[in-house]
Amino acid sequence: MSFLPGFLKNKKKLEPVVTKVSEVVSLEALKELIPIRNFDAETIEAFATNLKPEIYSKDAILFKIGEPVDAALYLLEGSVTIFKPDNSSYIVKNGTAKARFPLSTGVIHDSTAIAETEVGLLRVSPKIMSNRDASKDKLSQLTIPDSLVNNRLMQAFIEYYSHEKQELLCLPTIAVKLRHAMQQDLGISEIAKIIQLDPVISAKLIQMANSPLYVCNIPANSCLEAINRIGLDVTRNLVTSLALRHVFKSHSSTMKDALERIWRHSIYISALCFMIAKLSNRLLPEEALLAGLICDIGVIPFLNFADNLPKDFYNEQDLKHVMACVKGPIGYKILFEWGFSDEMLKVPLSSTNWQYNASPHLDLTDVVILARLHAEMGRTEQNQLPVITSIPAASKLLDGGLSPTMSLNLLNEAKLLINNTLKILST
């Protein structure tokens, strides 16, 4: 950040006391901090106007274990060592994923923090932080069913999850850059240049623009032509969808096949979501496509966690039951930290609930529920699935909702789209 280098360059060793600088924190820096980046634009701008960094000298004790937490402290510059009660420690450096989170949370500090170098900190009142965080804490909590109370896989994951030992997942870089660019109201040519930094995503976006999703006699031959054809909002949703492919990958040989199956199934659901949204004429099909891809995203951190455990620690039934229990809250938390819309946040939480009925109007969760049901037709015993006309989501479509006959027609019409989407998104 720009305010520190000039301030520290000629500064002698500071006593371990706070020194305030005159410069405020930039909007760009604030938009990297979690959960501040999820606040509305007006609140973030107020932060940038009123909040100023504090400088602490090397070896300063920033807080001690057992002390009350009086503010959220974000590391803006330098590095800090966090000492845990079990004598373990780790270093947080500015610019890393850990530095995007407060150094300590809760009511009482559960660790001690010492400045490894001269550091710049941002101090944010807990009252300010609590507004949006309250809903996150509630909806991202894991509820343990009676059948899993004594399950050691569940207990181990609860301990891992509750201590937030690492960031669950990172939003792919290209999606972050595109979002920032659109927030700055950059033009289409500038947006195209950003997307072209990732040649694979750029090529796939052109493929999508030339696919049966967008019928056009003249093919798009460049990223710029593709964006001009489909528009900026559609581009943002499609680029995020394309970038999610990287999230469903693993270096572990045992996890690779499992994540590949989940990704392909998510693509299948997302293609159905696109068709249903198009049929409804009420929702942006590309947004529904993205909703289908993220509906099961919460399984990824859990499967990665389970893969690091001894193989005799759990069996396949344990894995299946715990995964079904945790994927909703984890998916919600991931999307919350990525700054997704409130409507999108509901998808991982409620899209497995056939009787979901939060609104009289069709929403993204309704669309994913209908897509899930159609995806299960032919794979699951029919007597284990609800009748299409008994699902609240089905009645919210135009012309009286979905009927069994319409469902068959939908599946037939979706075949070409599904095959094209699988071809583009799978590799």
KATALIN-V723158 format. One record per backbone hydrogen bond with DSSP energy under -1.0 kcal/mol. CO is the residue of the C=O (numbers start at 1). NH is the residue of the N-H. If there is no record, write none. Layout:
co/nh
CO/NH
CO/NH
This chain:
co/nh
4/8
5/9
8/11
15/17
19/55
26/30
27/31
29/32
30/33
33/37
35/38
36/39
40/44
41/45
42/46
43/47
44/48
45/49
46/50
47/51
51/25
53/21
54/121
55/19
56/119
57/60
60/115
63/113
64/67
67/109
72/124
73/103
74/122
77/120
78/94
79/116
79/117
80/92
81/114
82/90
83/112
84/87
88/84
90/82
92/80
93/96
97/100
98/101
100/34
107/69
109/66
112/83
113/62
113/63
114/81
115/59
119/56
120/76
120/77
121/54
122/74
124/72
125/129
126/130
129/133
130/134
132/136
133/137
134/138
135/139
136/140
145/148
146/149
148/151
151/155
152/156
153/157
154/158
155/159
156/160
157/161
158/162
159/163
160/165
172/176
173/177
174/178
175/179
176/180
177/181
178/182
179/183
180/184
181/186
182/185
187/191
188/192
189/193
190/194
191/195
192/196
194/197
195/198
198/202
199/203
200/204
201/205
202/206
203/207
204/208
205/209
206/210
208/211
211/214
222/226
223/227
224/228
225/229
226/230
227/231
231/235
232/236
233/237
234/238
235/239
236/240
237/241
238/242
239/243
240/244
242/245
243/246
244/248
252/256
255/259
256/260
257/261
258/262
259/263
260/264
261/265
262/266
263/267
264/268
265/269
266/270
267/271
268/272
269/273
270/274
271/275
272/276
273/277
274/278
275/279
276/280
277/281
284/288
285/289
286/290
287/291
288/292
289/293
290/294
294/297
296/299
297/300
299/303
300/304
301/305
302/306
303/307
305/308
306/309
310/313
315/319
316/320
317/321
318/322
319/323
320/324
321/325
322/326
323/327
326/330
327/331
328/332
329/333
330/334
331/335
332/336
333/337
334/338
335/340
336/339
341/345
344/347
346/350
347/351
350/353
353/356
363/367
364/368
365/369
366/370
367/371
368/372
369/373
370/374
371/375
372/376
373/377
376/379
376/380
381/384
382/385
387/390
388/391
391/394
393/396
394/402
403/407
404/408
405/409
406/410
407/411
408/412
409/413
410/414
414/418
415/419
416/420
417/421
418/422
419/423
420/424
421/425
422/426
